[in-house]
């Protein structure tokens, strides 16, 4: 078909061929189409070199609808599972009874969405929607469900529950992913109990030392506690020989081997989106705090007369070191989803660090922000509106669908 069509277009555009030549080409095109149709409509002959027929690429559905009330109601249900039954805010330290109850709630939602659920040796929870090509690296999305004392109902938990509902919405829309899509809950993103953040994602990225982890104090059991002991008590790490083995079992291997891409949905934890009346933040870089000893050398100049764009400032160079860059293909997928939904968006940096910081060592990674009231976070009055949550989950669903077809 391609060759015949190309010749036909050439005749039409050139204007130099006779009517007879044009009709001859048209006849050739019709004959080519008829011949091709006949060859695929019948059975493949034994002595013929037949092409492999594959299903057409699954289009991204439109619309993908998320109910306005579903995720907000789930967030409030999860918020009730707190270490402190009375008083403001949510407190949910890792491996406590309330953490166990929260994990059970998340698993129940994954199972309701008919995902394949598993947990690793450290308690990271995975819920997978198996794609048509399950051996390909998957597309992941997740965050954390643990909470510092007297925090809010949205930090982390939006990124845990949002992907489950995004998958459910894609299923309702009739979408079929090529790559599997996986919702994920990270263990111990907050540093409250053991004094270290992002334990689960560090382990997935093979960025956590066993000796160091064993050396950390458990504030709930300061005399004899350790992370592995707490994990054992909570029902994890039972098939591990020691902390090193536990960490090894949780590693996701080489870059791009397990996940082809990863997105973390999160409240902004800052005021920019709300103040600019925008719905979606497309994160391009994530704060990456680290303890380093290094030197930067710049050029001196007058504080007032030397203009910023002409400076070679050592401090500005140092600031660039302390951030991790998100993957363009993930940022582009989020941006395209926002555009398709006609949602206002902007590219921005995350001034807080998240599990995505370490997931960027596992696969191409990005973050999707939604507004939160006055930028408040890690406090009881942390809040995101139902419409912003709906828009964020729908944008996440479209981005996941797009990446699953890549």
C-alpha positions as CSV (number, residue, x, y, z in Angstrom):
1,X,0.0,0.0,0.0
2,X,2.7,2.5,1.0
3,X,4.5,2.5,-2.4
4,X,1.3,2.9,-4.4
5,X,0.0,5.7,-2.2
6,X,3.3,7.5,-2.4
7,X,3.2,7.4,-6.2
8,X,-0.4,8.6,-6.3
9,X,0.4,11.6,-4.1
10,X,3.3,12.5,-6.2
11,X,1.1,12.5,-9.4
12,X,-1.5,14.7,-7.7
13,X,1.1,17.2,-6.2
14,X,3.2,17.6,-9.3
15,X,0.4,18.5,-11.7
16,X,2.6,17.4,-14.6
17,X,1.0,14.0,-15.3
18,X,-1.7,13.3,-17.7
19,X,-5.2,12.2,-16.7
20,X,-4.3,8.8,-18.2
21,X,-1.3,8.4,-15.9
22,X,-3.3,9.4,-12.9
23,X,-6.0,6.8,-13.6
24,X,-3.3,4.2,-14.2
25,X,-1.8,4.8,-10.8
26,X,-5.3,4.8,-9.2
27,X,-5.9,1.4,-10.8
28,X,-2.6,0.1,-9.5
29,X,-3.5,1.3,-6.0
30,X,-6.9,-0.4,-6.0
31,X,-5.2,-3.6,-7.3
32,X,-2.6,-3.4,-4.6
33,X,-5.2,-3.0,-1.8
34,X,-7.3,-5.9,-3.2
35,X,-4.4,-8.2,-3.5
36,X,-3.2,-7.4,0.1
37,X,-6.7,-7.9,1.5
38,X,-7.0,-11.3,-0.2
39,X,-3.7,-12.4,1.2
40,X,-4.6,-11.8,4.9
41,X,-8.2,-12.9,4.7
42,X,-7.5,-16.5,3.8
43,X,-5.5,-19.1,5.7
44,X,-1.7,-18.9,5.7
45,X,-0.3,-21.4,3.1
46,X,2.2,-23.9,4.3
47,X,4.8,-22.9,1.7
48,X,4.3,-19.1,2.2
49,X,6.5,-16.8,4.3
50,X,3.7,-15.3,6.3
51,X,4.2,-12.3,8.5
52,X,3.4,-12.4,12.2
53,X,0.2,-10.6,12.9
54,X,0.1,-8.4,16.1
55,X,-2.7,-6.6,17.7
56,X,-2.8,-2.9,17.2
57,X,-1.4,-0.7,19.9
58,X,-4.0,0.0,22.6
59,X,-5.1,3.6,22.4
60,X,-5.1,5.7,25.6
61,X,-8.7,5.9,26.7
62,X,-10.6,9.2,27.0
63,X,-12.1,10.0,29.3
64,X,-10.5,8.3,32.3
65,X,-12.9,9.2,35.1
66,X,-12.0,9.2,38.8
67,X,-14.9,9.7,41.2
68,X,-14.6,13.0,43.2
69,X,-15.2,11.4,46.6
70,X,-13.4,8.0,46.4
71,X,-9.8,8.9,47.2
72,X,-10.6,11.6,49.7
73,X,-12.7,9.1,51.6
74,X,-10.0,6.5,51.5
75,X,-7.4,9.1,52.8
76,X,-9.6,9.9,55.8
77,X,-10.2,6.2,56.5
78,X,-6.4,5.6,56.5
79,X,-5.9,8.7,58.7
80,X,-8.0,7.1,61.4
81,X,-5.3,4.4,61.8
82,X,-3.0,6.4,64.1
83,X,-0.7,5.6,67.0
84,X,-2.5,8.3,69.0
85,X,-6.3,7.6,69.0
86,X,-7.2,11.1,70.3
87,X,-5.7,14.5,69.6
88,X,-4.9,16.3,66.4
89,X,-3.3,14.9,63.3
90,X,-2.0,11.5,62.4
91,X,0.9,9.6,64.0
92,X,1.9,6.3,62.3
93,X,5.4,5.1,63.0
94,X,6.8,2.2,61.0
95,X,6.0,-1.3,62.3
96,X,3.6,-0.2,65.0
97,X,0.1,-1.7,65.3
98,X,-1.4,1.3,63.4
99,X,1.1,0.9,60.7
100,X,0.1,-2.8,60.4
101,X,-3.5,-1.8,60.2
102,X,-2.7,0.8,57.5
103,X,-0.8,-1.8,55.5
104,X,-3.8,-4.2,55.7
105,X,-6.0,-1.4,54.5
106,X,-3.8,-0.7,51.5
107,X,-3.5,-4.4,50.6
108,X,-7.3,-4.6,50.7
109,X,-7.7,-1.8,48.2
110,X,-5.1,-3.5,45.9
111,X,-7.0,-6.8,46.1
112,X,-10.3,-5.0,45.4
113,X,-8.7,-3.6,42.3
114,X,-7.7,-7.2,41.4
115,X,-4.0,-6.5,41.5
116,X,-1.3,-9.1,42.1
117,X,-0.1,-8.3,45.6
118,X,3.3,-9.1,47.2
119,X,5.4,-7.8,50.0
120,X,9.2,-7.9,50.2
121,X,11.4,-8.7,53.2
122,X,11.3,-5.1,54.5
123,X,7.6,-4.6,54.1
124,X,7.5,-2.7,50.8
125,X,4.1,-3.5,49.3
126,X,3.6,-4.1,45.5
127,X,0.2,-4.3,43.7
128,X,0.7,-5.2,40.0
129,X,-1.7,-5.0,37.0
130,X,-0.1,-7.5,34.7
131,X,0.3,-6.1,31.1
132,X,0.1,-7.9,27.8
133,X,3.9,-8.2,27.8
134,X,4.6,-9.1,31.4
135,X,8.3,-9.8,30.9
136,X,9.0,-6.1,30.1
137,X,10.1,-3.8,32.9
138,X,7.0,-2.4,34.5
139,X,5.8,1.2,35.1
140,X,5.6,2.0,38.8
141,X,3.9,4.6,41.0
142,X,3.9,4.9,44.8
143,X,4.8,6.7,48.0
144,X,4.7,6.1,51.7
145,X,2.1,5.5,54.4
146,X,4.0,6.1,57.6
147,X,3.5,9.5,59.2
148,X,5.5,11.6,61.7
149,X,3.9,12.6,65.0
150,X,0.9,15.0,64.6
151,X,1.1,15.1,60.8
152,X,-1.7,15.3,58.2
153,X,-3.8,12.9,56.1
154,X,-2.3,13.6,52.7
155,X,1.5,13.5,52.8
156,X,2.7,10.2,51.2
157,X,-0.7,8.6,51.5
158,X,-2.0,10.4,48.4
159,X,0.8,8.7,46.4
160,X,-0.1,5.3,47.9
161,X,-3.9,5.4,47.3
162,X,-3.8,7.5,44.1
163,X,-2.1,4.9,41.9
164,X,-4.5,2.1,43.0
165,X,-7.5,4.3,41.9
166,X,-5.7,5.4,38.8
167,X,-5.3,1.7,37.8
168,X,-9.0,1.1,38.6
169,X,-10.0,4.0,36.5
170,X,-8.0,2.7,33.5
171,X,-9.6,-0.7,33.9
172,X,-13.1,0.9,33.9
173,X,-12.2,2.8,30.7
174,X,-11.2,-0.5,29.0
175,X,-7.5,0.2,28.7
176,X,-5.1,-2.7,28.4
177,X,-1.4,-1.9,29.3
178,X,1.5,-3.4,27.4
179,X,3.9,-3.0,30.3
180,X,2.6,-4.0,33.7
181,X,1.6,-1.1,35.9
182,X,2.4,-1.4,39.6
183,X,1.2,0.5,42.7
184,X,3.7,0.6,45.4
185,X,3.9,1.5,49.2
186,X,7.4,2.2,50.5
187,X,8.5,1.2,54.0
188,X,9.7,3.8,56.4
189,X,10.1,7.0,54.3
190,X,9.9,9.1,57.5
191,X,13.0,9.1,59.8
192,X,11.0,9.2,63.0
193,X,11.6,5.7,64.4
194,X,15.1,4.9,63.2
195,X,16.6,8.3,62.4
196,X,16.9,7.5,58.7
197,X,14.6,8.4,55.8
198,X,13.5,6.4,52.7
199,X,14.6,3.0,54.1
200,X,12.5,1.0,51.6
201,X,13.5,2.9,48.5
202,X,17.2,3.1,49.6
203,X,17.1,-0.7,49.8
204,X,15.5,-1.0,46.4
205,X,18.2,1.1,44.9
206,X,21.0,-0.8,46.8
207,X,21.9,2.4,48.5
208,X,21.7,1.2,52.1
209,X,24.6,-0.3,54.1
210,X,23.7,-3.2,56.4
211,X,26.2,-2.3,59.2
212,X,25.0,1.3,59.2
213,X,21.3,0.2,59.4
214,X,22.1,-2.1,62.3
215,X,23.8,0.7,64.1
216,X,20.7,2.9,64.2
217,X,18.7,3.3,67.4
218,X,15.1,2.2,67.6
219,X,13.4,4.9,69.6
220,X,10.6,2.5,70.6
221,X,13.2,-0.1,71.9
222,X,16.4,1.8,72.5
223,X,18.2,-0.9,74.4
224,X,17.8,-3.9,72.1
225,X,16.0,-2.7,69.0
226,X,17.1,-2.6,65.4
227,X,15.3,-2.2,62.1
228,X,15.5,-6.0,61.3
229,X,14.3,-6.9,64.7
230,X,11.3,-4.6,64.3
231,X,10.6,-6.0,60.9
232,X,10.7,-9.6,62.2
233,X,8.3,-8.7,65.0
234,X,6.0,-7.1,62.3
235,X,6.1,-10.4,60.3
236,X,8.7,-9.4,57.7
237,X,12.3,-10.6,57.0
238,X,11.5,-14.1,58.2
239,X,13.4,-15.7,55.3
240,X,16.5,-13.6,55.7
241,X,19.7,-14.7,57.4
242,X,20.8,-11.2,58.5
243,X,20.4,-7.5,57.7
244,X,22.7,-7.8,54.6
245,X,20.6,-10.6,53.3
246,X,17.4,-8.7,54.0
247,X,18.7,-5.7,52.0
248,X,19.9,-7.9,49.2
249,X,16.4,-9.5,48.8
250,X,14.8,-6.0,48.5
251,X,17.1,-4.7,45.7
252,X,15.5,-4.2,42.4
253,X,18.7,-4.8,40.5
254,X,20.3,-2.8,37.7
255,X,18.9,0.5,36.4
256,X,15.8,-0.1,34.3
257,X,15.7,-3.8,34.9
258,X,12.6,-3.9,37.2
259,X,10.9,-0.6,36.3
260,X,11.0,1.1,33.0
261,X,9.7,4.3,34.6
262,X,8.4,5.5,37.9
263,X,6.1,8.4,39.0
264,X,5.4,9.6,42.5
265,X,2.1,11.5,43.1
266,X,2.4,13.9,46.0
267,X,1.0,17.1,47.5
268,X,3.3,20.0,46.7
269,X,4.2,20.8,50.4
270,X,4.6,24.3,49.2
271,X,2.4,27.2,48.1
272,X,3.3,27.8,44.5
273,X,0.6,25.9,42.7
274,X,-2.2,27.3,44.9
275,X,-0.9,30.8,44.6
276,X,-0.6,30.6,40.8
277,X,-4.0,28.8,40.4
278,X,-2.4,25.8,38.7
279,X,-3.5,22.2,39.1
280,X,-0.4,20.1,38.2
281,X,3.2,20.4,39.1
282,X,5.6,18.6,36.8
283,X,8.7,18.1,38.9
284,X,12.1,18.4,37.1
285,X,14.4,18.0,40.1
286,X,14.2,16.7,43.7
287,X,16.1,18.0,46.7
288,X,19.0,15.6,47.5
289,X,20.4,16.3,51.0
290,X,23.8,14.7,51.6
291,X,26.7,15.0,53.9
292,X,29.7,15.9,51.7
293,X,33.0,17.7,52.1
294,X,33.9,19.5,48.9
295,X,35.1,22.9,47.6
296,X,33.7,25.1,44.9
297,X,35.7,27.9,43.4
298,X,34.1,30.9,41.7
299,X,35.0,34.4,40.7
300,X,34.7,37.4,43.0
301,X,32.9,40.6,42.2
302,X,31.0,43.6,43.6
303,X,27.8,42.5,45.4
304,X,25.8,45.2,43.6
305,X,27.5,46.0,40.4
306,X,28.2,42.5,39.2
307,X,25.0,41.3,37.6
308,X,23.7,37.8,38.4
309,X,23.7,36.5,34.8
310,X,27.4,37.5,34.6
311,X,28.5,35.9,37.8
312,X,30.4,32.7,38.3
313,X,29.2,32.1,41.8
314,X,30.5,29.2,43.9
315,X,27.4,29.0,46.1
316,X,25.1,28.8,43.1
317,X,27.2,25.9,41.7
318,X,27.0,24.2,45.1
319,X,23.2,24.5,45.1
320,X,23.0,22.7,41.8
321,X,24.9,19.7,43.4
322,X,22.1,19.1,46.0
323,X,19.3,18.1,43.6
324,X,18.5,15.0,41.6
325,X,17.2,15.5,38.1
326,X,14.0,13.8,37.0
327,X,13.7,11.9,33.7
328,X,12.5,13.9,30.7
329,X,10.3,11.1,29.3
330,X,8.4,10.9,32.6
331,X,8.1,14.7,33.0
332,X,6.8,14.8,29.4
333,X,4.2,12.1,30.0
334,X,2.9,14.0,33.0
335,X,2.8,17.3,31.1
336,X,1.0,15.7,28.2
337,X,-1.6,14.2,30.5
338,X,-2.2,17.6,32.1
339,X,-2.6,19.1,28.6
340,X,-5.0,16.4,27.5
341,X,-7.1,17.1,30.6
342,X,-6.9,20.8,30.0
343,X,-5.3,21.3,33.4
344,X,-3.0,24.2,34.1
345,X,0.5,23.0,34.9
346,X,4.1,24.2,35.4
347,X,7.5,22.7,35.6
348,X,9.0,23.1,39.1
349,X,11.5,21.6,41.6
350,X,10.7,19.7,44.7
351,X,12.3,21.4,47.7
352,X,11.6,18.4,49.9
353,X,13.1,15.0,49.2
354,X,11.0,11.9,48.6
355,X,11.4,8.2,47.8
356,X,11.6,9.3,44.2
357,X,15.1,10.6,45.0
358,X,16.3,7.0,45.4
359,X,13.9,5.5,42.8
360,X,15.8,7.7,40.3
361,X,18.7,5.3,40.8
362,X,16.3,2.4,39.9
363,X,14.6,3.8,36.7
364,X,13.7,7.0,34.9
365,X,11.7,8.8,37.6
366,X,9.4,11.8,37.9
367,X,7.0,13.4,40.3
368,X,3.5,14.8,39.9
369,X,2.5,17.5,42.4
370,X,-1.0,18.8,43.2
371,X,-1.8,21.9,45.3
372,X,-2.2,21.8,49.1
373,X,-3.8,24.5,51.2
374,X,-1.3,27.3,51.9
375,X,1.5,24.8,51.3
376,X,1.0,23.3,54.8
377,X,2.4,19.9,55.4
378,X,3.5,17.7,58.3
379,X,0.9,19.3,60.5
380,X,-2.8,18.4,61.3
381,X,-4.3,21.0,59.0
382,X,-2.6,19.7,55.9
383,X,-5.2,19.6,53.2
384,X,-5.8,18.9,49.5
385,X,-9.2,19.5,47.9
386,X,-11.3,16.7,46.4
387,X,-11.2,18.3,42.9
388,X,-7.4,18.7,43.0
389,X,-7.0,15.0,44.1
390,X,-9.4,13.9,41.3
391,X,-7.4,15.9,38.7
392,X,-4.1,14.6,40.0
393,X,-5.2,11.0,39.9
394,X,-6.7,11.3,36.4
395,X,-3.4,12.9,35.2
396,X,-1.5,10.1,36.8
397,X,-3.7,7.5,35.1
398,X,-3.0,9.0,31.7
399,X,0.7,9.3,32.3
400,X,0.9,5.7,33.5
401,X,-1.1,4.5,30.5
402,X,1.2,6.4,28.1
403,X,4.4,5.1,29.7
404,X,3.0,1.5,29.8
405,X,2.8,1.6,26.0
406,X,6.4,2.8,25.5
